[in-house]
């Protein structure tokens, strides 16, 4: 199942750059493996070209814990003392805005609803809202 998302190829006579790319691929594959329980859900909400990024974002944001919470005491402006919640670590202020916009009644702790909200956001805005963890999930191509 993971091979559908990420495959790390070994070249014959690899160059140093190939080895570095292979090591990076193995690291990303381990992250995807860690959150593989969410792959069927990801497949139902995201197009195939987003499966890898979605899996990595879940790993990097919550390690696959749908009950994850992160407090933001040093946030700026209206985000000061806000809270990131759930599998995708939706900020409570942002999620409240999206709930009204998308007519969602469930909390970000519901992994299926928050994934549907995330898929809508990615389709309409991209992965920009998760830029703070991009060092962990980015450059996965």
C-alpha positions in Angstrom: 0.0 0.0 0.0 2.8 2.4 0.8 4.4 1.7 -2.6 1.4 3.4 -4.1 2.5 6.6 -2.4 6.3 6.4 -2.5 9.0 4.2 -4.0 12.7 4.7 -3.5 14.7 3.4 -6.3 18.3 2.2 -6.0 20.5 2.9 -9.1 23.3 0.8 -10.2 26.5 2.8 -9.8 24.9 5.7 -7.8 26.5 9.1 -7.6 26.8 10.8 -4.2 23.8 13.0 -5.0 21.8 9.8 -5.8 22.6 8.4 -2.4 21.5 11.6 -0.7 18.2 11.5 -2.7 17.8 7.9 -1.8 18.3 8.6 2.0 15.8 11.4 1.8 13.3 9.1 0.1 13.8 6.4 2.8 13.2 9.1 5.5 10.0 10.2 3.8 8.9 6.6 3.3 9.3 6.0 7.1 7.1 9.0 7.8 4.4 7.7 5.4 4.6 4.3 7.0 4.1 5.8 10.5 0.8 7.3 9.4 -0.4 4.6 7.0 -3.6 4.0 8.9 -4.8 7.3 7.4 -4.0 6.4 3.8 -7.4 5.1 2.9 -9.0 8.3 4.2 -6.4 10.4 2.3 -7.2 8.4 -0.9 -10.9 9.1 -0.6 -10.4 12.9 -0.3 -7.3 13.8 -2.2 -6.2 13.2 -5.8 -3.4 10.7 -6.3 -0.8 13.4 -6.8 -1.5 14.8 -3.3 -1.3 11.5 -1.4 2.3 11.8 -0.5 2.1 15.4 0.6 -1.0 14.7 2.6 0.6 11.7 4.4 3.7 13.7 5.2 1.7 16.7 6.5 -0.2 14.5 8.8 3.0 13.0 10.1 4.7 16.3 10.5 1.8 18.1 12.1 0.4 15.5 14.5 2.3 12.2 14.0 -1.1 10.8 13.1 -2.8 11.6 16.4 -6.3 13.0 15.7 -6.5 14.3 19.3 -3.2 16.3 19.1 -3.2 19.8 20.6 -0.6 22.5 20.3 -0.8 25.8 22.1 0.5 29.0 20.5 1.4 31.3 23.4 3.7 33.3 21.1 1.4 33.7 18.1 1.1 37.1 16.5 -2.0 39.2 16.5 -5.3 37.4 16.8 -3.4 34.1 16.8 -1.7 34.8 20.1 -2.7 32.1 22.6 -4.6 30.2 19.8 -4.6 26.4 19.7 -3.8 24.0 16.8 -6.0 20.9 16.9 -6.4 17.5 15.4 -4.7 15.4 12.7 -4.0 18.4 10.5 -3.4 20.8 13.4 -6.0 23.3 12.3 -5.7 26.5 14.2 -8.9 27.1 16.2 -9.4 30.6 14.7 -8.9 29.5 11.1 -11.0 26.4 11.6 -13.9 28.5 13.1 -13.8 30.7 10.0 -13.8 27.6 7.7 -16.6 26.0 9.6 -18.8 29.0 8.9 -17.6 29.2 5.2 -18.1 25.5 4.5 -21.0 25.0 6.9 -19.2 22.4 8.9 -20.5 21.4 12.3 -17.8 19.0 13.5 -14.6 19.8 15.4 -11.1 19.5 13.9 -10.7 16.4 16.1 -12.9 14.5 13.7 -10.3 13.2 11.3 -12.7 12.6 8.4 -14.4 16.1 8.5 -11.1 17.9 9.1 -9.6 15.9 6.2 -12.5 17.0 4.0 -11.9 20.6 5.0 -8.1 20.2 4.3 -8.8 18.7 0.9 -11.0 21.7 0.1 -8.4 24.1 1.3 -5.6 22.4 -0.7 -7.7 22.4 -3.8 -8.6 26.1 -3.4 -5.5 27.6 -1.7 -2.7 24.9 -1.8 -0.6 23.7 1.1 0.4 27.3 2.1 -1.4 27.0 5.5 1.0 24.3 6.5 4.2 26.3 5.6 5.5 26.3 9.2 6.1 22.6 9.0 7.3 22.5 5.3 10.8 21.8 6.5 9.5 18.4 7.5 7.2 17.5 4.6 8.3 19.7 1.7 10.5 18.8 -1.3 8.9 15.4 -1.5 8.9 15.1 -5.3 
